[in-house]
């Protein structure tokens, strides 16, 4: 089997975590999202993968390489101008034609659903194309896919206001017979969900919506990203490529109980620090005396100094939270930020990468989609990303 992974997007809704890296390289526990996707594809029998890249393409090449470490072949196609989900796949086929059906997989989705079962079910029903469907309690966010008694897609309902929950939604995982793309425009921005699939439904092609009972989530927003990590920590889902080290809230091995904390073996945690449930401490991170980490994520090489406090916050790689600083509920700081001593960041503050935040001066409340966000930054700091940007 072959798969194309769509990894070209800017990931604006996941800012500031995507300020310095593409969304598929944002870390989960010990490895990025892309690790889980590729490992799962490999486990399901996929041996050829094409990454359709754009934003930070070189970083993706450096991470995935030739694919040898997974036992697959990885190739790359970089977009110079965005072509959309279908447009980029059509361009890939123009450059390297395929005869056999293949999978298209979104680079921001996490799942344990069997790709092999999906692929073979499509072949057994002689499908021209198919969408893998999952149940969601948020159909207003994703839209609903309606199928008939035989599993054929009959209509799409974008962001319905009164849809029943749970509802069947599009996972961004597709089965495509390349012959079905031959009549579509080339070198033109084109989206599967908004343009191609509704056209195929109108033409009454044998276009399936295959329902699945496994786990699926996208990592499209800070909230969904944090929830996915919670699901991994409490073992709601076991994902390929995600390795967990069972520890308790004091960072000690806890083989008998269910762990809801991940502490990388290379991290340094003071014996006087408190690490609360549903927290992640990444590689080579430092947590000092009397620091308190509650339901928060501290990424690789980040430093949480003595007496600092994090509550439902995310601290990206190489950032420093200084002595007695406080990060309130929903705070996210990007890579290589520095939060000064005793600074308090109010709820839902998002700081871009490389921001220095040292004083309480220039406190400016901003309203963004109903959330009041106050920022305290140095005069030279870059513009703030609010939670609802993009």
Secondary structure, 3 states (H helix, E strand, C coil): CEEEEEECCCCHHHCCCCCCCCHHHCECCCCEHHHHHHHHHHHCCCCEEEEEECCCHHHHHHHHCCCHHHCCEEEEEECCCCCHHHHHHHHHHHHCCCCCCEEEEECCEEECCCHHHHHHHHHHCCCCEEEEEEEECCHHHHCEEEECCCCEEEEEECCCCCCCCCEEEEEEEEEECHHHHCCCCCCCCCCHHHHHHHHHHHCCCCEEEEECCCCEEECCCHHHHHHHHHHHHCCCCCCCCCCCCCECCCCCECCCCCCCEEECCCCEECCCCEECCCEEECCCCEECCCCEEECCEECCCCEECCCCEEECCEECCCCEECCCCEECCCCEECCCCEECCCCEECCCCEECCCCEECCCCCCEEEEECCEEEEECCCCCCCCCCCCCCC
